[in-house]
Amino acid sequence: MAGRRTSLASLAGQKVDAVPGQSDPLLLTLPLDKLVPTRFNPRRNFGTEEELKEFGLKLKHRQLQPAVVVSRAAYLKLWPDEEPHVGSASFVIANGERRYRASQASGQTTLNVVHNEDVAQNRAEFLDAVLAENNDREDLDPIERAIGIETMVVELGGADKVAEHYDKTKGWVSQQRSLLKLIDELQALVSCGDMPVRVARKIAGLPSSEQQAAWEAEQQQRLAARNAPRAKRAPRKATPTPRFTAVNQTPGQGTSSEPATDQESDSRSQTSLPAQTAAAQDTTAGGQQSAVPLPSANTHDSNEAARTASEVSRPQPIVIPPGTPVDVADALAAQLSPDVLAAVAELLLDRLGTEHSNTATPAAASV
């Protein structure tokens, strides 16, 4: 194919690189035999032969992303000992090794690359370019990333320099590298996603002889937790709020010089029920009169009016069944506290007068 002529005048004033690709990256199509991947690529899983062949056919139709390469001279300047690995290749692949392998698997002879010498300014820049492609992958392998960090620690001369390069702490670097302390079988589980990274880092702190047993124990614990029946939570029972009424207040409670509210007035009216209805009588089957007077209809109506006005729910009124004085006393004893019973007895004695005191005393005593 004949080359296209270029006027020398058109090149006047253009930049001239001492090394091609140093100032501006160049897009090239290079023969595969002129390329060699770097040995510092941490990636280990490139896919099966069939997957690589299928990927290579897609690249043959359209290669959207070129590989990145540096010249042989720039690479060997950083790592002179790598000359046996580079061989006769003119360029070293910084990233794009899977595209290189896929092209070989599909029978292609060339690959689109970007020649960028800036990547080979120093070891940190080159290794960072190698790791950048892997760190941006969606199926990022934590073990491969740990290998890349470990390579940078070795090549740059310590974890401190790697932490400084990435603007991270030394602890972050150690955390990445810790996965490499796992035995090979457990590293494979981390790579395929069967072992969570959090669990892997915990097991990596154990001696190699204990790691497999620790992983088996972790699996059994997870299985037991998954199969354990979930306990049903009992429904909560609402705790009733105690109400201030005549039947639950203690002596001296509720006395104040402040004006009585509707609720307080209602409570006091309940306390004075026996006194206000001393004249009421309950005729029993034997014609006897009850020693304890019953509330009158008027008192009940006033209580209902007070409840409606205050819009407050009140407890049920005291139930006094018809019967003998002993039955009435038993009913009151079951519903009132001892202090209230004593107060009721004193009120009855005061209201009934001295002519009834001898008759009421036995009833009050039985209460």
WOZIFEN-V614104 format. One record per residue. N is the residue number from 1. RES is the residue in three letters. PHI is phi in whole degrees, -180 to 180 (NA if undefined). PSI is psi as a letter, one per 30 degrees, with the letter a starting at -180 (999 if undefined). OMEGA is omega in whole degrees, 0 to 359 (* if undefined). Layout:
n->N res->RES phi->PHI psi->PSI omega->OMEGA
n->N res->RES phi->PHI psi->PSI omega->OMEGA
//
This chain:
n->1 res->MET phi->NA psi->k omega->183
n->2 res->ALA phi->-73 psi->k omega->179
n->3 res->GLY phi->-78 psi->l omega->180
n->4 res->ARG phi->-86 psi->k omega->180
n->5 res->ARG phi->-72 psi->k omega->179
n->6 res->THR phi->-125 psi->k omega->180
n->7 res->SER phi->-71 psi->k omega->178
n->8 res->LEU phi->-65 psi->e omega->180
n->9 res->ALA phi->-64 psi->e omega->181
n->10 res->SER phi->-71 psi->f omega->180
n->11 res->LEU phi->-92 psi->f omega->181
n->12 res->ALA phi->-63 psi->k omega->179
n->13 res->GLY phi->84 psi->f omega->179
n->14 res->GLN phi->-77 psi->l omega->178
n->15 res->LYS phi->-69 psi->k omega->178
n->16 res->VAL phi->-122 psi->j omega->181
n->17 res->ASP phi->-82 psi->k omega->172
n->18 res->ALA phi->-63 psi->e omega->175
n->19 res->VAL phi->-124 psi->k omega->180
n->20 res->PRO phi->-55 psi->k omega->179
n->21 res->GLY phi->87 psi->g omega->184
n->22 res->GLN phi->-80 psi->e omega->182
n->23 res->SER phi->-91 psi->e omega->179
n->24 res->ASP phi->-126 psi->k omega->178
n->25 res->PRO phi->-59 psi->k omega->181
n->26 res->LEU phi->-112 psi->k omega->175
n->27 res->LEU phi->-89 psi->j omega->184
n->28 res->LEU phi->-128 psi->l omega->169
n->29 res->THR phi->-115 psi->j omega->188
n->30 res->LEU phi->-114 psi->k omega->174
n->31 res->PRO phi->-65 psi->k omega->182
n->32 res->LEU phi->-64 psi->e omega->182
n->33 res->ASP phi->-75 psi->f omega->176
n->34 res->LYS phi->-95 psi->f omega->184
n->35 res->LEU phi->-116 psi->l omega->174
n->36 res->VAL phi->-147 psi->k omega->178
n->37 res->PRO phi->-73 psi->k omega->175
n->38 res->THR phi->-71 psi->k omega->178
n->39 res->ARG phi->-80 psi->f omega->183
n->40 res->PHE phi->-90 psi->g omega->177
n->41 res->ASN phi->-70 psi->k omega->183
n->42 res->PRO phi->-77 psi->f omega->184
n->43 res->ARG phi->-68 psi->k omega->180
n->44 res->ARG phi->-117 psi->f omega->183
n->45 res->ASN phi->-106 psi->j omega->180
n->46 res->PHE phi->-105 psi->g omega->182
n->47 res->GLY phi->101 psi->l omega->179
n->48 res->THR phi->-74 psi->l omega->179
n->49 res->GLU phi->-61 psi->e omega->179
n->50 res->GLU phi->-66 psi->e omega->179
n->51 res->GLU phi->-64 psi->e omega->178
n->52 res->LEU phi->-66 psi->e omega->180
n->53 res->LYS phi->-64 psi->e omega->179
n->54 res->GLU phi->-63 psi->e omega->179
n->55 res->PHE phi->-65 psi->e omega->179
n->56 res->GLY phi->-64 psi->e omega->177
n->57 res->LEU phi->-67 psi->e omega->176
n->58 res->LYS phi->-66 psi->e omega->179
n->59 res->LEU phi->-66 psi->e omega->179
n->60 res->LYS phi->-64 psi->e omega->178
n->61 res->HIS phi->-72 psi->e omega->180
n->62 res->ARG phi->-163 psi->j omega->176
n->63 res->GLN phi->-102 psi->j omega->185
n->64 res->LEU phi->-79 psi->e omega->184
n->65 res->GLN phi->-125 psi->j omega->180
n->66 res->PRO phi->-77 psi->l omega->173
n->67 res->ALA phi->-77 psi->l omega->180
n->68 res->VAL phi->-112 psi->k omega->183
n->69 res->VAL phi->-131 psi->l omega->172
n->70 res->VAL phi->-126 psi->l omega->181
n->71 res->SER phi->-72 psi->l omega->178
n->72 res->ARG phi->-58 psi->e omega->182
n->73 res->ALA phi->-63 psi->e omega->181
n->74 res->ALA phi->-65 psi->e omega->181
n->75 res->TYR phi->-69 psi->e omega->182
n->76 res->LEU phi->-70 psi->f omega->174
n->77 res->LYS phi->-67 psi->e omega->178
n->78 res->LEU phi->-80 psi->e omega->182
n->79 res->TRP phi->-131 psi->i omega->181
n->80 res->PRO phi->-60 psi->f omega->182
n->81 res->ASP phi->-72 psi->f omega->182
n->82 res->GLU phi->-87 psi->g omega->183
n->83 res->GLU phi->-59 psi->e omega->178
n->84 res->PRO phi->-60 psi->e omega->180
n->85 res->HIS phi->-74 psi->e omega->181
n->86 res->VAL phi->-68 psi->e omega->180
n->87 res->GLY phi->64 psi->b omega->182
n->88 res->SER phi->-96 psi->g omega->182
n->89 res->ALA phi->-65 psi->k omega->181
n->90 res->SER phi->-89 psi->f omega->183
n->91 res->PHE phi->-136 psi->k omega->178
n->92 res->VAL phi->-114 psi->k omega->182
n->93 res->ILE phi->-81 psi->j omega->176
n->94 res->ALA phi->-81 psi->e omega->170
n->95 res->ASN phi->-147 psi->l omega->186
n->96 res->GLY phi->115 psi->g omega->182
n->97 res->GLU phi->-64 psi->e omega->179
n->98 res->ARG phi->-66 psi->e omega->176
n->99 res->ARG phi->-65 psi->e omega->177
n->100 res->TYR phi->-65 psi->e omega->181
n->101 res->ARG phi->-67 psi->e omega->180
n->102 res->ALA phi->-66 psi->e omega->178
n->103 res->SER phi->-65 psi->e omega->177
n->104 res->GLN phi->-64 psi->e omega->183
n->105 res->ALA phi->-67 psi->e omega->182
n->106 res->SER phi->-92 psi->g omega->176
n->107 res->GLY phi->84 psi->g omega->178
n->108 res->GLN phi->-79 psi->l omega->182
n->109 res->THR phi->-115 psi->f omega->182
n->110 res->THR phi->-132 psi->l omega->178
n->111 res->LEU phi->-148 psi->k omega->176
n->112 res->ASN phi->-77 psi->k omega->183
n->113 res->VAL phi->-137 psi->l omega->170
n->114 res->VAL phi->-111 psi->k omega->178
n->115 res->HIS phi->-91 psi->j omega->184
n->116 res->ASN phi->-134 psi->j omega->182
n->117 res->GLU phi->-73 psi->f omega->179
n->118 res->ASP phi->-61 psi->f omega->180
n->119 res->VAL phi->-65 psi->f omega->184
n->120 res->ALA phi->-102 psi->g omega->178
n->121 res->GLN phi->-63 psi->e omega->177
n->122 res->ASN phi->-155 psi->l omega->184
n->123 res->ARG phi->-64 psi->e omega->181
n->124 res->ALA phi->-62 psi->e omega->180
n->125 res->GLU phi->-64 psi->e omega->181
n->126 res->PHE phi->-66 psi->e omega->181
n->127 res->LEU phi->-65 psi->e omega->178
n->128 res->ASP phi->-65 psi->e omega->177
n->129 res->ALA phi->-66 psi->e omega->178
n->130 res->VAL phi->-66 psi->e omega->183
n->131 res->LEU phi->-77 psi->f omega->186
n->132 res->ALA phi->-59 psi->e omega->182
n->133 res->GLU phi->-64 psi->e omega->182
n->134 res->ASN phi->-71 psi->e omega->180
n->135 res->ASN phi->-69 psi->f omega->180
n->136 res->ASP phi->-88 psi->f omega->180
n->137 res->ARG phi->-71 psi->k omega->178
n->138 res->GLU phi->-71 psi->e omega->181
n->139 res->ASP phi->-98 psi->h omega->183
n->140 res->LEU phi->-58 psi->k omega->179
n->141 res->ASP phi->-95 psi->j omega->181
n->142 res->PRO phi->-60 psi->e omega->179
n->143 res->ILE phi->-69 psi->e omega->178
n->144 res->GLU phi->-63 psi->e omega->178
n->145 res->ARG phi->-66 psi->e omega->178
n->146 res->ALA phi->-64 psi->e omega->177
n->147 res->ILE phi->-64 psi->e omega->179
n->148 res->GLY phi->-63 psi->e omega->179
n->149 res->ILE phi->-65 psi->e omega->178
n->150 res->GLU phi->-62 psi->e omega->178
n->151 res->THR phi->-61 psi->e omega->179
n->152 res->MET phi->-66 psi->e omega->178
n->153 res->VAL phi->-61 psi->e omega->181
n->154 res->VAL phi->-68 psi->e omega->186
n->155 res->GLU phi->-76 psi->f omega->181
n->156 res->LEU phi->-93 psi->f omega->174
n->157 res->GLY phi->92 psi->h omega->174
n->158 res->GLY phi->139 psi->l omega->181
n->159 res->ALA phi->-69 psi->f omega->180
n->160 res->ASP phi->-62 psi->e omega->181
n->161 res->LYS phi->-70 psi->e omega->177
n->162 res->VAL phi->-68 psi->e omega->178
n->163 res->ALA phi->-62 psi->e omega->179
n->164 res->GLU phi->-67 psi->e omega->181
n->165 res->HIS phi->-64 psi->e omega->182
n->166 res->TYR phi->-95 psi->g omega->182
n->167 res->ASP phi->58 psi->h omega->178
n->168 res->LYS phi->-120 psi->l omega->176
n->169 res->THR phi->-88 psi->l omega->177
n->170 res->LYS phi->-65 psi->e omega->177
n->171 res->GLY phi->-64 psi->e omega->178
n->172 res->TRP phi->-63 psi->e omega->178
n->173 res->VAL phi->-64 psi->e omega->179
n->174 res->SER phi->-64 psi->e omega->180
n->175 res->GLN phi->-64 psi->e omega->178
n->176 res->GLN phi->-66 psi->e omega->184
n->177 res->ARG phi->-75 psi->f omega->186
n->178 res->SER phi->-61 psi->f omega->182
n->179 res->LEU phi->-64 psi->f omega->181
n->180 res->LEU phi->-75 psi->f omega->176
n->181 res->LYS phi->-81 psi->f omega->178
n->182 res->LEU phi->-71 psi->l omega->174
n->183 res->ILE phi->-68 psi->l omega->187
n->184 res->ASP phi->-58 psi->e omega->182
n->185 res->GLU phi->-64 psi->e omega->180
n->186 res->LEU phi->-78 psi->e omega->175
n->187 res->GLN phi->-62 psi->e omega->178
n->188 res->ALA phi->-64 psi->e omega->179
n->189 res->LEU phi->-68 psi->e omega->178
n->190 res->VAL phi->-68 psi->e omega->182
n->191 res->SER phi->-63 psi->e omega->182
n->192 res->CYS phi->-88 psi->f omega->176
n->193 res->GLY phi->89 psi->g omega->180
n->194 res->ASP phi->-76 psi->f omega->178
n->195 res->MET phi->-114 psi->k omega->178
n->196 res->PRO phi->-62 psi->k omega->181
n->197 res->VAL phi->-62 psi->e omega->180
n->198 res->ARG phi->-61 psi->e omega->179
n->199 res->VAL phi->-69 psi->e omega->182
n->200 res->ALA phi->-61 psi->e omega->180
n->201 res->ARG phi->-66 psi->e omega->179
n->202 res->LYS phi->-68 psi->e omega->181
n->203 res->ILE phi->-70 psi->f omega->181
n->204 res->ALA phi->-63 psi->f omega->179
n->205 res->GLY phi->-78 psi->f omega->180
n->206 res->LEU phi->-92 psi->l omega->174
n->207 res->PRO phi->-60 psi->l omega->183
n->208 res->SER phi->-58 psi->e omega->182
n->209 res->SER phi->-70 psi->f omega->183
n->210 res->GLU phi->-107 psi->f omega->188
n->211 res->GLN phi->-68 psi->e omega->182
n->212 res->GLN phi->-63 psi->e omega->179
n->213 res->ALA phi->-65 psi->e omega->179
n->214 res->ALA phi->-66 psi->e omega->178
n->215 res->TRP phi->-68 psi->e omega->177
n->216 res->GLU phi->-64 psi->e omega->177
n->217 res->ALA phi->-64 psi->e omega->178
n->218 res->GLU phi->-63 psi->e omega->179
n->219 res->GLN phi->-65 psi->e omega->179
n->220 res->GLN phi->-64 psi->e omega->178
n->221 res->GLN phi->-65 psi->e omega->179
n->222 res->ARG phi->-66 psi->e omega->179
n->223 res->LEU phi->-65 psi->e omega->179
n->224 res->ALA phi->-64 psi->e omega->179
n->225 res->ALA phi->-66 psi->e omega->181
n->226 res->ARG phi->-72 psi->e omega->183
n->227 res->ASN phi->-90 psi->f omega->182
n->228 res->ALA phi->-68 psi->k omega->178
n->229 res->PRO phi->-68 psi->k omega->179
n->230 res->ARG phi->-81 psi->k omega->180
n->231 res->ALA phi->-71 psi->k omega->179
n->232 res->LYS phi->-82 psi->k omega->180
n->233 res->ARG phi->-83 psi->k omega->179
n->234 res->ALA phi->-69 psi->k omega->179
n->235 res->PRO phi->-65 psi->k omega->180
n->236 res->ARG phi->-72 psi->k omega->175
n->237 res->LYS phi->-100 psi->k omega->181
n->238 res->ALA phi->-69 psi->k omega->178
n->239 res->THR phi->-84 psi->j omega->182
n->240 res->PRO phi->-65 psi->k omega->178
n->241 res->THR phi->-81 psi->k omega->181
n->242 res->PRO phi->-63 psi->k omega->180
n->243 res->ARG phi->-105 psi->k omega->179
n->244 res->PHE phi->-86 psi->j omega->180
n->245 res->THR phi->-132 psi->l omega->182
n->246 res->ALA phi->-70 psi->f omega->185
n->247 res->VAL phi->-88 psi->f omega->180
n->248 res->ASN phi->-123 psi->g omega->179
n->249 res->GLN phi->-90 psi->l omega->179
n->250 res->THR phi->-95 psi->l omega->180
n->251 res->PRO phi->-58 psi->k omega->180
n->252 res->GLY phi->90 psi->f omega->181
n->253 res->GLN phi->-81 psi->k omega->176
n->254 res->GLY phi->85 psi->g omega->179
n->255 res->THR phi->-86 psi->k omega->182
n->256 res->SER phi->-158 psi->l omega->177
n->257 res->SER phi->-82 psi->f omega->179
n->258 res->GLU phi->-72 psi->l omega->179
n->259 res->PRO phi->-61 psi->k omega->183
n->260 res->ALA phi->-74 psi->k omega->175
n->261 res->THR phi->-82 psi->l omega->179
n->262 res->ASP phi->-59 psi->e omega->182
n->263 res->GLN phi->-69 psi->e omega->179
n->264 res->GLU phi->-65 psi->e omega->179
n->265 res->SER phi->-62 psi->e omega->180
n->266 res->ASP phi->-65 psi->e omega->180
n->267 res->SER phi->-65 psi->e omega->181
n->268 res->ARG phi->-68 psi->e omega->179
n->269 res->SER phi->-67 psi->e omega->178
n->270 res->GLN phi->-70 psi->e omega->179
n->271 res->THR phi->-65 psi->e omega->184
n->272 res->SER phi->-93 psi->g omega->181
n->273 res->LEU phi->-59 psi->e omega->182
n->274 res->PRO phi->-62 psi->e omega->183
n->275 res->ALA phi->-70 psi->e omega->183
n->276 res->GLN phi->-75 psi->f omega->184
n->277 res->THR phi->-121 psi->h omega->182
n->278 res->ALA phi->-65 psi->f omega->183
n->279 res->ALA phi->-83 psi->f omega->182
n->280 res->ALA phi->-71 psi->k omega->181
n->281 res->GLN phi->-128 psi->k omega->177
n->282 res->ASP phi->-120 psi->j omega->182
n->283 res->THR phi->-85 psi->j omega->180
n->284 res->THR phi->-86 psi->l omega->181
n->285 res->ALA phi->-62 psi->f omega->180
n->286 res->GLY phi->-92 psi->g omega->178
n->287 res->GLY phi->84 psi->g omega->180
n->288 res->GLN phi->-84 psi->l omega->178
n->289 res->GLN phi->-96 psi->k omega->180
n->290 res->SER phi->-74 psi->k omega->178
n->291 res->ALA phi->-72 psi->f omega->179
n->292 res->VAL phi->-109 psi->j omega->182
n->293 res->PRO phi->-68 psi->l omega->180
n->294 res->LEU phi->-97 psi->l omega->177
n->295 res->PRO phi->-65 psi->k omega->179
n->296 res->SER phi->-83 psi->l omega->179
n->297 res->ALA phi->-65 psi->e omega->180
n->298 res->ASN phi->-64 psi->e omega->179
n->299 res->THR phi->-64 psi->e omega->179
n->300 res->HIS phi->-63 psi->e omega->180
n->301 res->ASP phi->-65 psi->e omega->180
n->302 res->SER phi->-66 psi->e omega->177
n->303 res->ASN phi->-64 psi->e omega->179
n->304 res->GLU phi->-62 psi->e omega->180
n->305 res->ALA phi->-65 psi->e omega->179
n->306 res->ALA phi->-66 psi->e omega->178
n->307 res->ARG phi->-63 psi->e omega->180
n->308 res->THR phi->-66 psi->e omega->183
n->309 res->ALA phi->-69 psi->e omega->182
n->310 res->SER phi->-84 psi->f omega->181
n->311 res->GLU phi->53 psi->h omega->180
n->312 res->VAL phi->-119 psi->k omega->180
n->313 res->SER phi->-72 psi->k omega->183
n->314 res->ARG phi->-109 psi->l omega->175
n->315 res->PRO phi->-67 psi->l omega->180
n->316 res->GLN phi->-64 psi->k omega->179
n->317 res->PRO phi->-65 psi->l omega->180
n->318 res->ILE phi->-66 psi->k omega->181
n->319 res->VAL phi->-95 psi->k omega->178
n->320 res->ILE phi->-119 psi->j omega->182
n->321 res->PRO phi->-72 psi->l omega->176
n->322 res->PRO phi->-69 psi->k omega->180
n->323 res->GLY phi->166 psi->a omega->180
n->324 res->THR phi->-77 psi->l omega->176
n->325 res->PRO phi->-56 psi->e omega->179
n->326 res->VAL phi->-67 psi->e omega->178
n->327 res->ASP phi->-63 psi->e omega->179
n->328 res->VAL phi->-65 psi->e omega->180
n->329 res->ALA phi->-63 psi->e omega->179
n->330 res->ASP phi->-65 psi->e omega->180
n->331 res->ALA phi->-66 psi->e omega->179
n->332 res->LEU phi->-68 psi->e omega->181
n->333 res->ALA phi->-65 psi->e omega->180
n->334 res->ALA phi->-77 psi->f omega->186
n->335 res->GLN phi->-113 psi->f omega->183
n->336 res->LEU phi->-117 psi->l omega->177
n->337 res->SER phi->-77 psi->l omega->180
n->338 res->PRO phi->-58 psi->e omega->181
n->339 res->ASP phi->-64 psi->e omega->180
n->340 res->VAL phi->-68 psi->e omega->178
n->341 res->LEU phi->-60 psi->e omega->179
n->342 res->ALA phi->-63 psi->e omega->179
n->343 res->ALA phi->-64 psi->e omega->179
n->344 res->VAL phi->-64 psi->e omega->180
n->345 res->ALA phi->-62 psi->e omega->180
n->346 res->GLU phi->-66 psi->e omega->179
n->347 res->LEU phi->-64 psi->e omega->180
n->348 res->LEU phi->-63 psi->e omega->180
n->349 res->LEU phi->-64 psi->e omega->180
n->350 res->ASP phi->-67 psi->e omega->186
n->351 res->ARG phi->-80 psi->e omega->183
n->352 res->LEU phi->-74 psi->f omega->177
n->353 res->GLY phi->88 psi->l omega->185
n->354 res->THR phi->-71 psi->f omega->182
n->355 res->GLU phi->-73 psi->f omega->179
n->356 res->HIS phi->-106 psi->f omega->185
n->357 res->SER phi->-63 psi->e omega->181
n->358 res->ASN phi->-67 psi->e omega->181
n->359 res->THR phi->-79 psi->e omega->185
n->360 res->ALA phi->-81 psi->f omega->185
n->361 res->THR phi->-60 psi->e omega->179
n->362 res->PRO phi->-60 psi->e omega->181
n->363 res->ALA phi->-66 psi->e omega->180
n->364 res->ALA phi->-66 psi->e omega->179
n->365 res->ALA phi->-65 psi->e omega->180
n->366 res->SER phi->-69 psi->f omega->175
n->367 res->VAL phi->-67 psi->999 omega->*
//
